[in-house]
Amino acid sequence: MLVFLMVIENEEVRSKLERIYISYKKDALWTAYNILKDEQEAEDVVQEAIIKISSIIEKIDTIECNKTRGLFVIIVRNLSINIYNRRKQISPTPYDEKIELQSEDLSLEEEIIRLDQAKLIAEKLEEINPSYADILTLKYYHEYSNSEISKLLNITEGNIRARLHRAKRAIKGILEQEVDFVEFKQ
């Protein structure tokens, strides 16, 4: 990791990457190790994730926030799953990222509504396939393009579009079931 960071000439970029690495290394290693069950591979995945983040570092404003941590963990999880799948095994990984919205110029009432919506969405994301939840999080919470997500997760843009479509359909189905249940109850 040190060699990679030494190659970066821009001091600000190097500093941001170092802070991300130091701040979230423990979470990232834990995530990778839980999937791979190999300490060395987990460390390699974390380093590869830092390299991937270096390509989008200009979009990261704040290091010490759940949004940056979530992005780092999603990249680590997907890289780990790719390695795990190369070993011809299946790995179920629960989606445990919570979406936390940050308000800008909202009234207290609007902020409460937004937080309730975010909580509902986070709960529903836990009910769908983790790969779909990751794609939705990267697309709509982190606001990455399909091309950027494709590069981050090492899958084709066509696959990104397909997963987005399936994810939206899954979320819609879950929400429709909930609405039908509430209407039936009344």
N, CA, C and O of each residue as an XYZ file, in Angstrom:
744
protein
N       0.828     -1.186      0.000
C       0.000      0.000      0.000
C       0.869      1.245      0.000
O       0.573      2.224     -0.685
N       1.936      1.199      0.768
C       2.820      2.349      0.874
C       3.411      2.729     -0.475
O       3.533      3.911     -0.795
N       3.778      1.721     -1.269
C       4.374      1.980     -2.579
C       3.377      2.698     -3.473
O       3.733      3.661     -4.153
N       2.135      2.241     -3.479
C       1.111      2.878     -4.306
C       0.923      4.336     -3.907
O       0.859      5.214     -4.768
N       0.835      4.594     -2.620
C       0.617      5.963     -2.156
C       1.819      6.860     -2.441
O       1.649      8.054     -2.687
N       3.014      6.311     -2.412
C       4.215      7.102     -2.683
C       4.278      7.551     -4.141
O       4.869      8.586     -4.448
N       3.670      6.777     -5.035
C       3.676      7.093     -6.464
C       2.779      8.293     -6.772
O       3.007      9.000     -7.754
N       1.777      8.523     -5.951
C       0.833      9.621     -6.174
C       1.523     10.945     -5.870
O       1.991     11.177     -4.755
N       1.575     11.797     -6.870
C       2.281     13.069     -6.731
C       1.442     14.139     -6.034
O       1.979     14.966     -5.297
N       0.152     14.126     -6.260
C      -0.735     15.126     -5.670
C      -0.886     14.855     -4.170
O      -1.444     13.834     -3.767
N      -0.388     15.769     -3.365
C      -0.382     15.608     -1.907
C      -1.798     15.496     -1.333
O      -2.032     14.713     -0.412
N      -2.738     16.272     -1.872
C      -4.117     16.246     -1.377
C      -4.763     14.884     -1.633
O      -5.429     14.333     -0.757
N      -4.562     14.346     -2.836
C      -5.116     13.034     -3.182
C      -4.489     11.960     -2.294
O      -5.190     11.104     -1.756
N      -3.187     12.010     -2.149
C      -2.481     11.032     -1.314
C      -3.006     11.090      0.123
O      -3.242     10.056      0.748
N      -3.182     12.292      0.630
C      -3.666     12.467      1.996
C      -5.078     11.904      2.163
O      -5.370     11.236      3.155
N      -5.955     12.174      1.189
C      -7.328     11.650      1.248
C      -7.327     10.122      1.260
O      -8.031      9.499      2.055
N      -6.527      9.524      0.367
C      -6.472      8.063      0.291
C      -5.916      7.466      1.584
O      -6.410      6.445      2.062
N      -4.907      8.092      2.140
C      -4.346      7.617      3.412
C      -5.394      7.681      4.517
O      -5.518      6.752      5.315
N      -6.144      8.770      4.564
C      -7.162      8.925      5.603
C      -8.289      7.905      5.435
O      -8.790      7.360      6.418
N      -8.681      7.650      4.190
C      -9.708      6.627      3.946
C      -9.191      5.274      4.417
O      -9.884      4.540      5.120
N      -7.973      4.961      4.023
C      -7.371      3.674      4.385
C      -7.290      3.524      5.902
O      -7.690      2.498      6.452
N      -6.777      4.538      6.567
C      -6.613      4.475      8.025
C      -7.977      4.422      8.729
O      -8.158      3.662      9.681
N      -8.923      5.224      8.259
C     -10.231      5.305      8.918
C     -11.059      4.034      8.777
O     -11.750      3.639      9.716
N     -10.997      3.391      7.619
C     -11.921      2.294      7.338
C     -11.240      0.960      7.082
O     -11.892      0.004      6.661
N      -9.943      0.881      7.328
C      -9.202     -0.359      7.090
C      -9.801     -1.513      7.887
O      -9.985     -2.608      7.355
N     -10.104     -1.271      9.151
C     -10.626     -2.330     10.017
C     -11.961     -2.874      9.484
O     -12.143     -4.088      9.396
N     -12.889     -1.981      9.130
C     -14.185     -2.408      8.575
C     -13.997     -3.162      7.263
O     -14.636     -4.185      7.021
N     -13.111     -2.637      6.424
C     -12.881     -3.247      5.118
C     -12.255     -4.632      5.261
O     -12.675     -5.576      4.591
N     -11.257     -4.756      6.129
C     -10.628     -6.063      6.352
C     -11.631     -7.061      6.913
O     -11.646     -8.227      6.518
N     -12.466     -6.599      7.835
C     -13.478     -7.476      8.417
C     -14.439     -7.976      7.336
O     -14.766     -9.161      7.282
N     -14.884     -7.056      6.478
C     -15.808     -7.414      5.401
C     -15.168     -8.424      4.454
O     -15.770     -9.447      4.129
N     -13.949     -8.134      4.014
C     -13.259     -9.022      3.073
C     -12.977    -10.377      3.714
O     -13.171    -11.415      3.082
N     -12.526    -10.372      4.951
C     -12.194    -11.632      5.619
C     -13.437    -12.496      5.826
O     -13.369    -13.717      5.687
N     -14.563    -11.878      6.155
C     -15.793    -12.650      6.339
C     -16.230    -13.353      5.068
O     -16.884    -14.394      5.133
N     -15.886    -12.814      3.932
C     -16.242    -13.445      2.660
C     -15.173    -14.442      2.235
O     -15.489    -15.565      1.842
N     -13.918    -14.039      2.312
C     -12.824    -14.840      1.763
C     -12.243    -15.860      2.740
O     -11.702    -16.880      2.314
N     -12.347    -15.600      4.037
C     -11.771    -16.465      5.074
C     -10.268    -16.655      4.887
O      -9.723    -17.709      5.212
N      -9.606    -15.629      4.361
C      -8.159    -15.658      4.143
C      -7.616    -14.258      4.410
O      -7.960    -13.303      3.713
N      -6.772    -14.149      5.419
C      -6.283    -12.843      5.849
C      -5.485    -12.126      4.761
O      -5.659    -10.925      4.553
N      -4.614    -12.854      4.068
C      -3.783    -12.244      3.027
C      -4.633    -11.744      1.857
O      -4.423    -10.639      1.358
N      -5.591    -12.564      1.426
C      -6.477    -12.132      0.339
C      -7.312    -10.930      0.764
O      -7.567    -10.035     -0.042
N      -7.733    -10.904      2.013
C      -8.518     -9.772      2.519
C      -7.692     -8.488      2.443
O      -8.204     -7.444      2.038
N      -6.428     -8.559      2.829
C      -5.556     -7.385      2.744
C      -5.356     -6.947      1.294
O      -5.340     -5.752      0.999
N      -5.204     -7.919      0.392
C      -5.053     -7.594     -1.033
C      -6.294     -6.888     -1.573
O      -6.189     -5.935     -2.346
N      -7.460     -7.360     -1.163
C      -8.719     -6.760     -1.616
C      -8.833     -5.320     -1.128
O      -9.251     -4.441     -1.882
N      -8.468     -5.072      0.120
C      -8.541     -3.714      0.671
C      -7.613     -2.787     -0.114
O      -7.975     -1.648     -0.409
N      -6.438     -3.268     -0.447
C      -5.506     -2.452     -1.225
C      -6.038     -2.196     -2.634
O      -5.910     -1.091     -3.161
N      -6.634     -3.219     -3.236
C      -7.222     -3.035     -4.567
C      -8.385     -2.043     -4.515
O      -8.582     -1.266     -5.449
N      -9.143     -2.070     -3.438
C     -10.257     -1.122     -3.276
C      -9.740      0.307     -3.179
O     -10.346      1.220     -3.740
N      -8.638      0.515     -2.481
C      -8.044      1.858     -2.394
C      -7.612      2.321     -3.783
O      -7.781      3.490     -4.130
N      -7.063      1.418     -4.566
C      -6.660      1.771     -5.934
C      -7.887      2.172     -6.748
O      -7.837      3.142     -7.504
N      -8.985      1.436     -6.600
C     -10.218      1.786     -7.317
C     -10.757      3.136     -6.850
O     -11.210      3.938     -7.667
N     -10.713      3.389     -5.564
C     -11.200      4.667     -5.034
C     -10.346      5.815     -5.548
O     -10.841      6.930     -5.715
N      -9.078      5.555     -5.798
C      -8.205      6.635     -6.287
C      -8.691      7.181     -7.625
O      -8.423      8.336     -7.958
N      -9.405      6.358     -8.395
C      -9.907      6.824     -9.694
C     -11.127      7.738     -9.559
O     -11.491      8.430    -10.510
N     -11.755      7.744     -8.388
C     -12.938      8.592     -8.176
C     -12.767      9.501     -6.964
O     -13.749     10.038     -6.450
N     -11.561      9.674     -6.513
C     -11.298     10.421     -5.276
C     -11.801     11.862     -5.334
O     -12.165     12.431     -4.305
N     -11.825     12.452     -6.517
C     -12.274     13.848     -6.626
C     -13.751     14.002     -6.277
O     -14.193     15.112     -5.980
N     -14.525     12.918     -6.306
C     -15.944     12.982     -5.966
C     -16.187     12.831     -4.465
O     -17.305     13.029     -3.990
N     -15.155     12.486     -3.733
C     -15.290     12.289     -2.290
C     -14.918     13.578     -1.584
O     -13.759     13.995     -1.594
N     -15.917     14.208     -0.967
C     -15.692     15.479     -0.278
C     -15.268     15.275      1.173
O     -14.310     15.888      1.644
N     -15.987     14.417      1.867
C     -15.756     14.221      3.289
C     -15.308     12.788      3.537
O     -15.950     11.843      3.079
N     -14.224     12.631      4.250
C     -13.688     11.300      4.530
C     -14.432     10.648      5.692
O     -14.830      9.487      5.605
N     -14.615     11.384      6.759
C     -15.207     10.841      7.986
C     -16.733     10.899      7.928
O     -17.356     11.654      8.675
N     -17.332     10.103      7.044
C     -18.794     10.052      6.980
C     -19.236      8.658      6.548
O     -18.454      7.899      5.975
N     -20.484      8.332      6.825
C     -21.013      7.014      6.482
C     -21.038      6.785      4.980
O     -20.909      5.649      4.523
N     -21.201      7.843      4.213
C     -21.261      7.716      2.758
C     -19.927      7.183      2.217
O     -19.916      6.276      1.385
N     -18.820      7.733      2.679
C     -17.501      7.284      2.226
C     -17.226      5.875      2.732
O     -16.718      5.033      1.992
N     -17.558      5.620      3.984
C     -17.367      4.282      4.543
C     -18.180      3.254      3.753
O     -17.684      2.178      3.419
N     -19.437      3.603      3.461
C     -20.294      2.697      2.706
C     -19.751      2.403      1.324
O     -19.778      1.257      0.874
N     -19.260      3.426      0.649
C     -18.672      3.244     -0.678
C     -17.487      2.294     -0.602
O     -17.383      1.362     -1.400
N     -16.598      2.523      0.349
C     -15.401      1.692      0.508
C     -15.796      0.243      0.795
O     -15.232     -0.682      0.210
N     -16.755      0.046      1.687
C     -17.185     -1.302      2.050
C     -17.864     -2.000      0.868
O     -17.658     -3.197      0.670
N     -18.659     -1.285      0.088
C     -19.301     -1.884     -1.088
C     -18.251     -2.349     -2.086
O     -18.353     -3.450     -2.628
N     -17.248     -1.523     -2.331
C     -16.184     -1.902     -3.269
C     -15.441     -3.126     -2.746
O     -15.188     -4.068     -3.496
N     -15.094     -3.116     -1.465
C     -14.390     -4.257     -0.865
C     -15.247     -5.514     -0.948
O     -14.752     -6.583     -1.306
N     -16.530     -5.389     -0.619
C     -17.410     -6.554     -0.653
C     -17.498     -7.135     -2.063
O     -17.417     -8.351     -2.236
N     -17.661     -6.278     -3.069
C     -17.783     -6.781     -4.429
C     -16.485     -7.384     -4.942
O     -16.512     -8.407     -5.626
N     -15.367     -6.782     -4.633
C     -14.082     -7.372     -5.018
C     -13.899     -8.727     -4.337
O     -13.410     -9.672     -4.955
N     -14.286     -8.821     -3.080
C     -14.174    -10.082     -2.336
C     -15.071    -11.158     -2.944
O     -14.659    -12.307     -3.100
N     -16.285    -10.778     -3.279
C     -17.209    -11.738     -3.888
C     -16.674    -12.207     -5.234
O     -16.779    -13.389     -5.560
N     -16.101    -11.299     -6.019
C     -15.510    -11.698     -7.301
C     -14.423    -12.746     -7.094
O     -14.377    -13.741     -7.817
N     -13.557    -12.532     -6.125
C     -12.488    -13.498     -5.841
C     -13.085    -14.808     -5.342
O     -12.672    -15.889     -5.763
N     -14.042    -14.707     -4.459
C     -14.685    -15.895     -3.903
C     -15.353    -16.717     -5.007
O     -15.242    -17.943     -5.032
N     -16.040    -16.035     -5.913
C     -16.707    -16.735     -7.010
C     -15.714    -17.377     -7.960
O     -16.005    -18.412     -8.559
N     -14.548    -16.775     -8.102
C     -13.514    -17.393     -8.936
C     -13.080    -18.728     -8.355
O     -12.599    -19.598     -9.081
N     -13.244    -18.890     -7.068
C     -12.922    -20.160     -6.420
C     -14.079    -21.151     -6.553
O     -14.048    -22.225     -5.954
N     -15.084    -20.798     -7.327
C     -16.229    -21.666     -7.637
C     -17.091    -21.988     -6.415
O     -17.576    -23.108     -6.258
N     -17.270    -20.988     -5.559
C     -18.136    -21.170     -4.406
C     -19.139    -20.036     -4.376
O     -18.942    -19.006     -5.021
N     -20.212    -20.223     -3.629
C     -21.247    -19.202     -3.505
C     -21.132    -18.576     -2.123
O     -20.909    -19.267     -1.129
N     -21.289    -17.246     -2.079
C     -21.167    -16.536     -0.807
C     -22.373    -15.639     -0.568
O     -22.513    -14.617     -1.239
N     -23.252    -15.996      0.375
C     -24.321    -15.058      0.706
C     -23.775    -13.957      1.612
O     -23.142    -14.236      2.630
N     -24.022    -12.715      1.235
C     -23.554    -11.611      2.071
C     -24.723    -10.689      2.363
O     -25.332    -10.142      1.444
N     -25.040    -10.514      3.634
C     -26.164     -9.642      3.971
C     -25.845     -8.187      3.690
O     -24.713     -7.731      3.849
N     -26.862     -7.483      3.273
C     -26.685     -6.052      3.031
C     -26.908     -5.346      4.357
O     -28.019     -5.347      4.887
N     -25.855     -4.743      4.891
C     -25.982     -4.121      6.202
C     -25.650     -2.641      6.188
O     -25.418     -2.041      7.238
N     -25.626     -2.059      5.015
C     -25.342     -0.629      4.932
C     -26.631      0.146      5.167
O     -27.669     -0.177      4.588
N     -26.571      1.130      5.984
C     -27.714      2.003      6.237
C     -27.485      3.322      5.527
O     -26.381      3.867      5.534
N     -28.536      3.822      4.918
C     -28.427      5.094      4.222
C     -28.726      6.209      5.212
O     -29.749      6.194      5.897
N     -27.834      7.159      5.277
C     -28.022      8.294      6.174
C     -28.035      9.557      5.325
O     -27.042      9.897      4.682
N     -29.145     10.231      5.329
C     -29.256     11.452      4.539
C     -28.747     12.639      5.327
O     -28.913     12.716      6.544
N     -28.124     13.563      4.617
C     -27.659     14.789      5.241
C     -28.502     15.923      4.685
O     -28.685     16.039      3.473
N     -29.005     16.743      5.563
C     -29.926     17.780      5.122
C     -29.203     19.058      4.756
O     -28.157     19.395      5.311
N     -29.790     19.751      3.810
C     -29.323     21.072      3.420
C     -30.557     21.949      3.257
O     -31.381     21.703      2.376
N     -30.686     22.953      4.086
C     -31.778     23.919      3.999
C     -33.162     23.277      4.071
O     -34.062     23.690      3.338
N     -33.355     22.286      4.928
C     -34.663     21.669      5.083
C     -35.247     22.050      6.437
O     -34.526     22.240      7.416
N     -36.565     22.155      6.467
C     -37.221     22.404      7.748
C     -37.158     21.118      8.570
O     -36.863     20.048      8.038
N     -37.431     21.227      9.835
C     -37.401     20.066     10.717
C     -38.389     19.006     10.243
O     -38.076     17.815     10.242
N     -39.580     19.440      9.843
C     -40.601     18.508      9.374
C     -40.147     17.782      8.105
O     -40.311     16.567      7.993
N     -39.584     18.518      7.158
C     -39.091     17.906      5.923
C     -37.955     16.934      6.214
O     -37.871     15.868      5.604
N     -37.087     17.303      7.142
C     -35.958     16.436      7.504
C     -36.454     15.139      8.127
O     -35.922     14.070      7.829
N     -37.467     15.217      8.988
C     -38.033     14.021      9.606
C     -38.644     13.119      8.544
O     -38.467     11.902      8.589
N     -39.355     13.695      7.599
C     -39.945     12.917      6.505
C     -38.845     12.242      5.694
O     -38.950     11.060      5.367
N     -37.793     12.985      5.368
C     -36.678     12.413      4.590
C     -35.995     11.280      5.346
O     -35.652     10.256      4.754
N     -35.796     11.457      6.646
C     -35.157     10.410      7.442
C     -36.036      9.167      7.525
O     -35.534      8.045      7.468
N     -37.360      9.364      7.660
C     -38.283      8.230      7.659
C     -38.228      7.492      6.328
O     -38.212      6.262      6.297
N     -38.199      8.241      5.226
C     -38.106      7.629      3.906
C     -36.786      6.873      3.754
O     -36.758      5.766      3.217
N     -35.706      7.469      4.222
C     -34.395      6.821      4.131
C     -34.378      5.530      4.947
O     -33.817      4.522      4.519
N     -35.001      5.571      6.128
C     -35.065      4.379      6.971
C     -35.862      3.277      6.273
O     -35.454      2.116      6.274
N     -36.993      3.641      5.681
C     -37.814      2.678      4.958
C     -37.036      2.076      3.790
O     -37.050      0.862      3.589
N     -36.368      2.918      3.030
C     -35.592      2.438      1.882
C     -34.477      1.509      2.351
O     -34.262      0.455      1.752
N     -33.770      1.881      3.403
C     -32.685      1.040      3.925
C     -33.224     -0.320      4.368
O     -32.594     -1.349      4.124
N     -34.390     -0.324      5.018
C     -35.000     -1.586      5.445
C     -35.364     -2.447      4.239
O     -35.153     -3.660      4.250
N     -35.907     -1.823      3.209
C     -36.316     -2.573      2.019
C     -35.105     -3.064      1.234
O     -35.158     -4.130      0.620
N     -34.018     -2.301      1.246
C     -32.801     -2.740      0.560
C     -32.244     -4.011      1.190
O     -31.630     -4.830      0.506
N     -32.457     -4.175      2.492
C     -31.978     -5.376      3.170
C     -32.763     -6.614      2.752
O     -32.304     -7.737      2.961
N     -33.938     -6.420      2.164
C     -34.784     -7.540      1.775
C     -34.495     -8.045      0.365
O     -34.961     -9.120     -0.013
N     -33.731     -7.284     -0.415
C     -33.455     -7.721     -1.783
C     -32.038     -8.277     -1.881
O     -31.249     -8.185     -0.941
N     -31.737     -8.849     -3.030
C     -30.415     -9.405     -3.317
C     -29.343     -8.348     -3.036
O     -29.471     -7.214     -3.497
N     -28.286     -8.695     -2.287
C     -27.243     -7.706     -1.950
C     -26.601     -7.040     -3.166
O     -26.249     -5.862     -3.106
N     -26.444     -7.773     -4.263
C     -25.827     -7.146     -5.440
C     -26.753     -6.077     -6.021
O     -26.279     -5.073     -6.553
N     -28.062     -6.282     -5.923
C     -29.006     -5.265     -6.385
C     -28.970     -4.051     -5.455
O     -28.985     -2.907     -5.909
N     -28.922     -4.313     -4.162
C     -28.882     -3.223     -3.185
C     -27.623     -2.376     -3.373
O     -27.672     -1.149     -3.279
N     -26.505     -3.037     -3.636
C     -25.252     -2.303     -3.859
C     -25.354     -1.397     -5.077
O     -24.920     -0.245     -5.039
N     -25.930     -1.918     -6.158
C     -26.066     -1.132     -7.387
C     -26.961      0.083     -7.128
O     -26.623      1.195     -7.534
N     -28.093     -0.118     -6.458
C     -28.988      1.003     -6.152
C     -28.294      2.043     -5.276
O     -28.454      3.244     -5.491
N     -27.536      1.589     -4.304
C     -26.826      2.510     -3.410
C     -25.804      3.332     -4.180
O     -25.718      4.548     -4.010
N     -25.030      2.664     -5.027
C     -24.018      3.389     -5.807
C     -24.668      4.356     -6.790
O     -24.177      5.468     -6.985
N     -25.764      3.941     -7.405
C     -26.412      4.761     -8.435
C     -27.134      5.967     -7.827
O     -26.945      7.093     -8.287
N     -27.947      5.746     -6.813
C     -28.824      6.813     -6.345
C     -28.345      7.511     -5.075
O     -28.679      8.676     -4.856
N     -27.588      6.841     -4.252
C     -27.092      7.494     -3.040
C     -25.743      8.159     -3.302
O     -25.520      9.310     -2.926
N     -24.848      7.417     -3.953
C     -23.528      7.978     -4.264
C     -23.518      8.728     -5.596
O     -22.564      9.443     -5.903
N     -24.578      8.564     -6.382
C     -24.779      9.271     -7.652
C     -23.688      8.990     -8.690
O     -23.213      9.906     -9.361
N     -23.297      7.717     -8.815
C     -22.330      7.334     -9.836
C     -23.065      6.942    -11.110
O     -24.196      6.457    -11.066
N     -22.416      7.155    -12.229
C     -22.992      6.763    -13.514
C     -22.833      5.251    -13.685
O     -22.070      4.614    -12.958
N     -23.553      4.688    -14.644
C     -23.426      3.259    -14.930
C     -21.989      2.906    -15.289
O     -21.482      1.858    -14.890
N     -21.339      3.782    -16.040
C     -19.951      3.556    -16.441
C     -19.029      3.504    -15.223
O     -18.165      2.632    -15.132
N     -19.212      4.431    -14.295
C     -18.377      4.458    -13.091
C     -18.628      3.227    -12.218
O     -17.689      2.647    -11.671
N     -19.886      2.834    -12.091
C     -20.219      1.644    -11.304
C     -19.601      0.413    -11.953
O     -19.082     -0.468    -11.268
N     -19.662      0.361    -13.269
C     -19.077     -0.749    -14.013
C     -17.591     -0.899    -13.704
O     -17.103     -2.008    -13.489
N     -16.886      0.208    -13.683
C     -15.448      0.170    -13.384
C     -15.190     -0.215    -11.934
O     -14.262     -0.971    -11.646
N     -16.002      0.298    -11.024
C     -15.814      0.005     -9.598
C     -16.046     -1.466     -9.272
O     -15.327     -2.050     -8.461
N     -17.052     -2.060     -9.908
C     -17.451     -3.423     -9.563
C     -16.942     -4.479    -10.538
O     -17.185     -5.670    -10.343
N     -16.243     -4.055    -11.579
C     -15.699     -4.980    -12.585
C     -16.782     -5.812    -13.264
O     -16.613     -7.013    -13.471
N     -17.892     -5.167    -13.608
C     -18.931     -5.836    -14.386
C     -19.337     -4.908    -15.527
O     -19.081     -3.705    -15.477
N     -19.964     -5.466    -16.545
C     -20.289     -4.682    -17.734
C     -21.426     -3.696    -17.458
O     -22.209     -3.865    -16.524
N     -21.490     -2.657    -18.303
C     -22.577     -1.679    -18.164
C     -23.929     -2.334    -18.415
O     -24.924     -1.966    -17.791
N     -23.969     -3.296    -19.320
C     -25.210     -4.025    -19.573
C     -25.683     -4.753    -18.319
O     -26.875     -4.779    -18.010
N     -24.736     -5.337    -17.609
C     -25.059     -6.015    -16.357
C     -25.549     -5.008    -15.318
O     -26.461     -5.302    -14.545
N     -24.946     -3.830    -15.303
C     -25.384     -2.766    -14.379
C     -26.837     -2.404    -14.670
O     -27.661     -2.332    -13.759
N     -27.145     -2.176    -15.955
C     -28.521     -1.807    -16.326
C     -29.507     -2.913    -15.948
O     -30.596     -2.636    -15.446
N     -29.119     -4.165    -16.192
C     -29.999     -5.285    -15.860
C     -30.234     -5.365    -14.349
O     -31.363     -5.563    -13.900
N     -29.166     -5.210    -13.574
C     -29.312     -5.267    -12.114
C     -30.142     -4.099    -11.593
O     -30.942     -4.266    -10.673
N     -29.954     -2.911    -12.183
C     -30.770     -1.759    -11.778
C     -32.247     -2.039    -12.036
O     -33.096     -1.767    -11.188
N     -32.543     -2.582    -13.208
C     -33.930     -2.893    -13.560
C     -34.510     -3.916    -12.579
O     -35.618     -3.741    -12.071
N     -33.751     -4.983    -12.320
C     -34.225     -6.025    -11.400
C     -34.382     -5.478     -9.980
O     -35.332     -5.819     -9.275
N     -33.447     -4.634     -9.575
C     -33.503     -4.059     -8.228
C     -34.739     -3.184     -8.067
O     -35.441     -3.267     -7.059
N     -35.003     -2.340     -9.071
C     -36.185     -1.477     -9.013
C     -37.457     -2.314     -8.970
O     -38.393     -2.001     -8.234
N     -37.482     -3.379     -9.764
C     -38.648     -4.258     -9.789
C     -38.827     -4.943     -8.426
O     -39.951     -5.077     -7.943
N     -37.730     -5.370     -7.814
C     -37.800     -6.027     -6.506
C     -38.299     -5.064     -5.429
O     -39.165     -5.417     -4.629
N     -37.756     -3.859     -5.412
C     -38.186     -2.849     -4.431
C     -39.656     -2.508     -4.647
O     -40.420     -2.392     -3.688
N     -40.050     -2.347     -5.914
C     -41.448     -2.024     -6.228
C     -42.368     -3.133     -5.720
O     -43.419     -2.858     -5.140
N     -41.970     -4.382     -5.939
C     -42.775     -5.506     -5.471
C     -42.926     -5.524     -3.960
O     -44.013     -5.775     -3.439
N     -41.841     -5.257     -3.265
C     -41.874     -5.229     -1.795
C     -42.780     -4.108     -1.306
O     -43.593     -4.307     -0.402
N     -42.637     -2.930     -1.905
C     -43.460     -1.790     -1.490
C     -44.930     -2.014     -1.824
O     -45.802     -1.635     -1.042
N     -45.221     -2.629     -2.981
C     -46.613     -2.913     -3.340
C     -47.234     -3.911     -2.369
O     -48.397     -3.762     -1.995
N     -46.475     -4.926     -1.954
C     -46.977     -5.890     -0.974
C     -47.305     -5.193      0.339
O     -48.317     -5.489      0.975
N     -46.453     -4.278      0.735
C     -46.667     -3.547      1.982
C     -47.927     -2.688      1.892
O     -48.706     -2.631      2.844
N     -48.133     -2.019      0.751
C     -49.320     -1.188      0.560
C     -50.568     -2.062      0.566
O     -51.568     -1.697      1.185
N     -50.532     -3.222     -0.117
C     -51.673     -4.132     -0.122
C     -51.984     -4.607      1.294
O     -53.152     -4.701      1.671
N     -50.957     -4.904      2.078
C     -51.142     -5.357      3.449
C     -51.784     -4.263      4.296
O     -52.702     -4.537      5.069
N     -51.314     -3.037      4.156
C     -51.864     -1.916      4.924
C     -53.316     -1.676      4.529
O     -54.156     -1.449      5.399
N     -53.632     -1.722      3.222
C     -55.009     -1.518      2.765
C     -55.910     -2.636      3.274
O     -57.048     -2.383      3.670
N     -55.404     -3.886      3.267
C     -56.174     -5.020      3.737
C     -56.464     -4.882      5.231
O     -57.563     -5.206      5.682
N     -55.500     -4.412      5.986
C     -55.617     -4.256      7.432
C     -56.671     -3.209      7.795
O     -57.360     -3.354      8.804
N     -56.801     -2.168      6.991
C     -57.744     -1.094      7.278
C     -59.105     -1.554      6.881
O     -60.075     -0.811      7.030
